[in-house]
Amino acid sequence: MQKTLFGSEEPEKKPEPMPQPQAKNAEGAVQKTEIKNETAPSFAQGEKENQLTNSIIPEKNQTRDEKTHAPAPVSGNAGHGQNHIHSNADRKPDYDGFFAHARKIGDLALSFSNPIVIHHLDCDGLTSGALAKQAFLLKGRTVPTVMLKKLDDDSVKQIPTDKDLVVTDLGAGQVELLEALANKNIVILDHHPPSKETHIPMLNCHQWGFDGAVDACSASTCYFAFRHVGISAELGIVGAVGDMQDKNGFSGLNRILLNEAVEKGQVLRTKDLRPFGKVTRPLVSFITYCTEPVLPDLTGNDKACAVFLKNEGIETYRNDGQGNPKALCYYDLTVFERKKLASALIRHAYEKGVEERLIKDMVGDVYLFPQEPEGSELREAYEFSTLLNACGRHGHAETGIGACLHDNASIERARELLAEHRKAIRAGINLAKERTVDAGPFYLLDGRGVISDTVIGVVAGAYFSSGLVERTKPILALSLDENTQIKASGRANKDLCEKGLDLGEVMKKSAETVGGFGGGHVVAAGASFPNTPENLKTFLRMAKEIVEVQLQLK
């Protein structure tokens, strides 16, 4: 596999609009979403295609971004006492204060005599939990881990009361529940907005002027808490990619993490095609299963993809050292061949009317780990993060933790779970085409009973980014959890959030009106509430009103 680097810039996604299912408005009247088809590529579009393709050229790896952190005075609360909540809108990022506090929180956690790591189920939860576990291992101690799908009145009962708790990717938004526990020692390492001030020691980027939706994930938070004991930055990058914080390049604390990883030779940052499967999928499958964006006439049609590659003069098989034919993956190609394929895919997208922003999003930052085996899912951050999501979301968090720590049996089992996960996502996207309606200020995907609550958010995000709907409004998706409560997941994009959308607030306030709970980030959030027709009606009505106010639709 070539380690050559590429170059380019990026924005937001969107392919050829597809026919929408008939939708009902809030009053139940049938309506249709207006979606305009793009015109054929003009000369200007050809120029943009060339600019995007020409950006995929070899360049030197940058050991540092143009900006590292600017030193700032250490803010007063660097100890383990009261954790004050500050809005990142009214203060500048305090890097030095965060780093000093991170070291103290990390040392405090490592001082616990009877620790257990409590973590969330997604990629960021698994990587942050694995980093905490790795930190203890480097100190010669083995600690147990427990995965929680969510932190609520029921799940908190699973936490052993005789243990010292190291809580990652959970807790900040549910501080009240942790405060009520009998556990003597607790620390929280999280990137979600804190719900209140607390006496529990916490490392949270929001308290130091950063945005937990883009500047830090829980894995990067854990990295800074424990980096002084020698943990790898690799898992911090995987966690951030899994939390989709890389879409416009890393910022804030994530950027510092990346710089350190590059300098240590732990990551190779490139500009390249972004769609999933560059390391492990044969070329025909790489294009066939591309939904980022959906490529008209290619996505879902393996025969058409094979013909496309043949017409472009790109080999799909090559003899190995023993003379046996081997199916080629993207990174098996030479730099010239990869640039040729990227150019062909970009040209095809323009010709088929895929929206320009989505086409530009096909190229962006890609993170390769040169110390991982070639051809392995662990070689590239996007594939690694998806592997971990498959483990956590299919009930095998311990497998994901093992894969993070390079246990071979866990990695093999994770690959089996990944196949199931990708199949579930594809099936979910197909269901989304049939079950998504335009509900006015947002799209509504009703996946209750047919799409698992563990993947509903992933499906909503994938469908929203596929180009099958215009991304001029957020998407809310519904499913049922194991207790038949309604789970709601919301997804949006940067443009909508810059206009005032805050899905965390939408989910929190809407769920509270029906006796549930919710929250999250401005761009992605979730909620859970009792399953009754009246509750659902009230939740959706409240969500509609809040989104309309945030986006000034009324």
Long-range contacts (C-beta under 8 A, 24 or more apart in sequence): 1-279, 1-331, 1-332, 1-374, 1-375, 1-379, 2-331, 2-334, 2-335, 2-338, 3-268, 3-368, 3-370, 4-58, 4-270, 4-335, 5-58, 5-59, 5-60, 5-61, 5-268, 5-269, 5-270, 5-271, 6-55, 6-56, 6-57, 6-58, 6-59, 6-270, 6-271, 6-272, 6-363, 6-366, 7-55, 7-56, 7-57, 7-59, 7-271, 8-52, 8-55, 8-56, 8-271, 8-363, 8-364, 9-55, 9-360, 9-364, 10-247, 10-248, 10-249, 10-274, 10-360, 10-361, 10-363, 10-364, 10-365, 11-248, 11-357, 11-360, 11-361, 12-247, 12-357, 12-358, 12-361, 12-471, 12-493, 12-494, 12-495, 13-292, 13-293, 13-355, 13-357, 13-358, 13-361, 13-465, 13-467, 13-471, 13-493, 14-293, 14-354, 14-355, 14-357, 14-358, 14-361, 14-465, 14-467, 14-470, 14-471, 15-293, 15-294, 15-295, 15-296, 15-349, 15-352, 15-354, 15-355, 15-358, 15-359, 15-466, 15-467, 15-468, 16-294, 16-296, 16-352, 16-353, 16-354, 16-355, 16-467, 17-353, 17-355, 17-467, 17-468, 17-469, 17-470, 18-294, 18-433, 18-467, 18-468, 20-436, 20-438, 20-469, 21-433, 21-434, 21-435, 21-436, 21-437, 22-437, 23-437, 23-438, 23-439, 24-437, 24-439, 25-438, 25-439, 25-440, 26-439, 26-440, 26-540, 26-541, 26-544, 31-438, 32-438, 33-438, 33-469, 33-470, 35-469, 35-470, 37-353, 38-353, 38-354, 38-355, 39-353, 40-351, 40-353, 41-350, 41-351, 45-350, 45-356, 46-350, 48-350, 48-356, 49-343, 49-346, 49-347, 49-350, 49-359, 52-346, 52-359, 52-360, 52-362, 52-363, 53-339, 53-342, 53-343, 53-346, 53-347, 55-271, 55-363, 56-271, 56-272, 56-273, 56-338, 56-339, 56-342, 56-343, 56-363, 57-339, 58-335, 59-271, 61-262, 61-268, 61-269, 61-270, 62-262, 62-269, 63-259, 63-262, 63-263, 64-259, 64-262, 64-263, 65-255, 65-258, 65-259, 67-255, 68-256, 68-259, 69-93, 69-95, 69-96, 69-256, 70-95, 71-95, 71-96, 72-96, 72-97, 73-97, 74-100, 75-208, 77-101, 77-207, 78-104, 79-104, 80-104, 80-105, 80-108, 80-201, 81-199, 81-201, 82-197, 82-198, 82-199, 83-194, 83-197, 83-198, 83-199, 83-200, 83-201, 83-202, 83-204, 83-207, 84-197, 84-207, 85-194, 85-196, 85-197, 85-206, 85-207, 86-206, 86-207, 86-208, 86-209, 87-206, 88-205, 88-206, 88-209, 88-210, 88-211, 91-209, 92-209, 93-208, 93-209, 93-210, 93-215, 93-252, 94-208, 94-209, 95-208, 95-253, 95-256, 97-208, 98-203, 98-205, 98-208, 98-210, 98-224, 98-253, 99-224, 101-203, 101-208, 102-203, 102-221, 102-224, 102-225, 103-225, 103-228, 105-187, 105-189, 105-201, 105-202, 105-203, 105-225, 106-135, 106-203, 106-224, 106-225, 106-226, 106-228, 106-229, 108-187, 108-201, 109-135, 109-166, 109-187, 109-189, 109-225, 109-226, 110-135, 110-136, 110-139, 110-226, 110-229, 112-164, 112-166, 112-185, 113-164, 114-162, 114-163, 114-164, 115-141, 115-143, 115-163, 115-164, 115-165, 115-166, 116-143, 116-144, 116-145, 116-146, 116-160, 116-163, 116-164, 116-165, 116-166, 117-143, 117-144, 117-145, 117-146, 117-166, 117-167, 117-168, 118-145, 118-146, 118-148, 118-159, 118-165, 118-166, 118-167, 118-168, 118-170, 118-171, 119-145, 119-146, 119-147, 119-148, 119-167, 119-168, 119-169, 119-170, 119-397, 120-147, 120-148, 120-149, 120-168, 120-169, 120-170, 120-218, 120-392, 121-147, 121-148, 121-149, 121-392, 121-393, 121-397, 121-454, 122-169, 122-242, 122-243, 122-388, 122-389, 122-392, 122-393, 123-238, 123-239, 123-241, 123-242, 123-243, 123-385, 123-386, 123-388, 123-389, 123-392, 124-169, 124-191, 124-217, 124-218, 124-219, 124-239, 124-240, 124-242, 124-243, 125-168, 125-169, 125-170, 125-218, 125-392, 125-397, 126-388, 126-391, 126-392, 126-397, 126-400, 126-401, 126-404, 127-218, 127-219, 127-222, 127-235, 127-236, 127-238, 127-239, 127-242, 127-388, 127-404, 128-168, 128-169, 128-189, 128-217, 128-218, 128-219, 128-221, 128-222, 128-239, 129-168, 129-169, 129-397, 129-401, 130-235, 130-400, 130-401, 130-404, 130-405, 131-168, 131-219, 131-222, 131-223, 131-226, 131-231, 131-235, 131-236, 131-404, 132-166, 132-168, 132-189, 132-222, 132-226, 133-401, 133-405, 134-226, 134-231, 134-232, 134-235, 134-404, 134-405, 135-222, 135-225, 135-226, 135-229, 135-231, 137-405, 138-229, 138-230, 138-231, 139-229, 145-397, 145-398, 145-401, 147-392, 147-397, 147-398, 149-454, 149-481, 150-528, 151-177, 151-178, 152-177, 152-517, 152-528, 153-177, 154-483, 156-180, 156-181, 159-183, 168-218, 168-221, 168-222, 169-217, 169-218, 169-219, 171-200, 171-202, 172-202, 172-204, 172-206, 173-519, 173-520, 174-517, 175-200, 189-218, 189-221, 189-222, 189-225, 190-218, 190-221, 191-216, 191-217, 191-218, 191-220, 191-221, 192-519, 192-520, 192-521, 193-504, 193-519, 193-521, 195-519, 205-252, 205-253, 210-252, 210-253, 211-252, 212-521, 213-245, 213-497, 213-521, 213-522, 213-523, 213-524, 214-245, 214-248, 214-251, 214-252, 214-254, 215-245, 215-251, 215-252, 215-253, 215-254, 216-240, 216-245, 216-252, 216-253, 216-254, 217-242, 217-243, 217-245, 217-254, 219-243, 220-253, 220-254, 220-257, 221-253, 223-257, 224-253, 224-257, 227-260, 232-266, 233-257, 233-258, 233-260, 233-261, 233-264, 233-266, 233-267, 234-261, 234-266, 234-267, 234-369, 234-371, 235-404, 236-261, 237-261, 237-267, 237-367, 237-381, 238-381, 238-384, 238-385, 238-388, 239-385, 241-367, 241-381, 241-382, 241-384, 241-385, 242-385, 242-386, 242-388, 242-389, 244-461, 244-524, 246-364, 246-365, 246-367, 246-381, 247-361, 247-364, 247-494, 248-494, 249-364, 249-365, 250-365, 258-367, 265-370, 265-371, 266-369, 266-371, 267-367, 267-368, 267-369, 267-370, 267-381, 268-367, 268-368, 268-369, 268-370, 269-365, 269-366, 269-367, 269-368, 270-365, 270-366, 270-367, 270-368, 271-363, 271-364, 271-365, 271-366, 272-338, 272-342, 272-363, 272-364, 272-366, 273-330, 273-338, 273-341, 273-342, 273-345, 273-362, 273-363, 273-366, 274-361, 274-362, 274-363, 274-364, 274-365, 274-366, 274-382, 275-362, 276-382, 276-383, 276-386, 277-329, 277-330, 277-383, 278-329, 278-330, 278-331, 278-366, 278-380, 278-383, 279-329, 279-330, 279-331, 279-375, 279-376, 279-377, 279-379, 279-380, 279-383, 280-329, 280-375, 280-376, 280-377, 280-383, 281-329, 281-330, 282-316, 282-327, 282-328, 282-329, 283-309, 283-314, 283-316, 283-327, 283-328, 283-329, 283-330, 283-341, 284-309, 284-316, 286-329, 286-330, 287-345, 289-422, 289-426, 291-429, 291-462, 291-465, 291-466, 292-361, 292-362, 292-462, 292-465, 292-466, 293-349, 293-354, 293-355, 293-358, 293-359, 293-361, 293-362, 293-465, 293-466, 293-467, 294-354, 294-466, 294-467, 294-468, 295-345, 295-348, 295-349, 295-352, 295-354, 296-352, 296-353, 296-354, 297-352, 298-348, 308-344, 308-348, 309-341, 312-340, 312-341, 312-344, 313-340, 314-340, 314-341, 314-344, 329-375, 331-374, 331-379, 354-467, 355-467, 358-465, 358-467, 376-411, 377-411, 377-414, 377-415, 377-418, 378-403, 378-406, 378-411, 386-418, 386-421, 386-422, 387-414, 387-415, 387-417, 387-418, 388-414, 389-421, 389-458, 390-414, 390-417, 390-418, 390-420, 390-421, 390-422, 391-417, 393-421, 393-452, 393-454, 393-455, 393-458, 394-420, 394-421, 394-454, 395-454, 421-455, 424-452, 424-455, 425-455, 425-458, 425-459, 425-462, 428-455, 428-456, 428-458, 428-459, 428-462, 428-463, 429-459, 429-462, 429-463, 429-466, 431-459, 432-459, 432-460, 432-463, 432-468, 432-477, 433-463, 433-468, 436-463, 436-469, 436-475, 439-476, 439-540, 439-544, 440-544, 440-548, 441-473, 441-544, 441-547, 441-548, 441-551, 441-553, 442-473, 442-474, 442-475, 442-476, 442-490, 442-543, 442-544, 442-547, 443-469, 443-473, 443-474, 443-475, 443-476, 444-475, 444-476, 444-477, 444-478, 444-540, 445-475, 445-476, 445-477, 445-478, 446-477, 446-478, 447-477, 447-478, 447-479, 448-478, 448-479, 448-480, 448-486, 449-480, 451-477, 451-479, 452-479, 453-479, 453-480, 453-481, 453-482, 453-487, 456-487, 456-489, 457-489, 457-491, 457-524, 457-526, 460-489, 460-490, 460-491, 461-491, 461-524, 464-491, 464-492, 464-493, 471-495, 471-496, 472-496, 473-547, 473-551, 474-501, 474-503, 474-547, 476-540, 476-543, 478-536, 480-531, 481-528, 484-531, 485-516, 485-528, 485-529, 485-530, 485-531, 486-516, 486-528, 486-529, 486-530, 486-531, 486-535, 486-536, 486-539, 487-526, 487-527, 487-528, 488-518, 488-526, 488-527, 488-528, 488-529, 488-539, 488-543, 489-524, 489-525, 489-526, 490-520, 490-524, 490-525, 490-526, 491-523, 491-524, 492-522, 492-523, 492-524, 493-523, 494-523, 496-523, 496-551, 497-522, 497-523, 499-550, 499-551, 499-552, 500-550, 500-551, 500-552, 501-547, 501-550, 501-551, 502-550, 505-546, 505-550, 506-543, 506-546, 506-547, 506-550, 507-543, 509-542, 509-546, 510-539, 510-540, 510-542, 510-543, 510-546, 511-539, 513-538, 513-539, 513-542, 514-538, 514-539
